Amino acid sequence: MFGFFKKNQVEKEVPVFSLAGGEIVPITQVNDPVFAGKMMGDGFAVIPASGVITSPVKGEVVNVFPTLHAVGIQTAGGLEVLVHMGIDTVELKGGPFETTVTVGQKVDEHTVLSTVDLEALKEAGKDTAMMVLFTNMDKVESIVVATEGLVEGKAEVGKVTLKA
């Protein structure tokens, strides 16, 4: 009524955006048993039409992997999000990734995390699936995300509800 609890409500529900235009698929359908088995957390993947990868959530960058293939983001409500670009791409030592965000940087769905050379990934025999993983599932009450069909980059594809 007076908006005293509005801030907590906003932080409890985290909007999730597509990190690229392309085909969205359930995490269980990616070509890697660790990700498909949800060992790193639940989430989804996008098979991108272009290599421009944007943030799937509003938050702060907490980790940029030295090999530039992955970025960790934390939302204001404490949701931990891992953006993992491609499968088995750590061994490429950053080659096809132009990751430009830095630790401490504030990001939202309009922030480009990385520009990925998709052809270089394919030439190296790597899967181009771009994965969004929610890694602290103990804080997650529910995840509702579209898991099939074509999506536009930066389009809202669902939400994660955090436990109170």
BELDA-V338626 format. One record per residue. SS is DSSP state (H for helix, E for strand, C for the rest). OMEGA is omega as a letter, one per 40 degrees, with the letter a starting at -180 (NA if undefined). Layout:
ss=[SS,SS]
omega=[OMEGA,OMEGA]
This chain:
ss=[C,C,C,C,C,H,H,H,H,H,H,H,E,E,E,E,E,C,C,C,C,E,E,E,E,E,H,H,H,C,C,C,H,H,H,H,C,C,C,C,C,E,E,E,E,E,E,E,C,C,C,E,E,E,C,C,C,C,E,E,E,E,E,E,C,C,C,C,C,E,E,E,E,E,C,C,C,C,C,E,E,E,E,E,E,E,E,C,C,H,H,H,C,C,C,C,E,E,E,C,C,C,C,C,C,E,E,C,C,C,C,E,E,E,E,E,C,H,H,H,H,H,H,C,C,C,E,E,E,E,E,E,E,E,C,C,H,H,H,E,E,E,E,E,E,C,C,C,C,E,E,C,C,C,C,E,E,E,E,E,E,E,C,C]
omega=[i,i,a,a,a,a,i,i,a,a,a,i,a,i,a,a,i,a,i,i,i,a,i,a,i,i,a,a,i,a,i,a,a,a,a,i,i,i,i,a,i,i,a,i,i,i,a,i,i,a,i,a,a,a,i,a,i,a,a,i,a,a,i,a,a,i,i,a,a,a,i,a,i,i,i,a,i,i,i,a,i,i,a,a,a,a,a,a,i,a,i,i,i,a,a,a,i,a,a,i,a,i,a,a,i,a,i,a,i,a,i,i,a,i,a,i,a,i,i,i,a,i,i,i,a,i,a,a,i,a,i,a,i,a,i,a,i,i,a,i,a,i,i,a,i,a,i,i,i,i,i,i,i,i,i,a,i,i,i,i,i,i,i,NA]
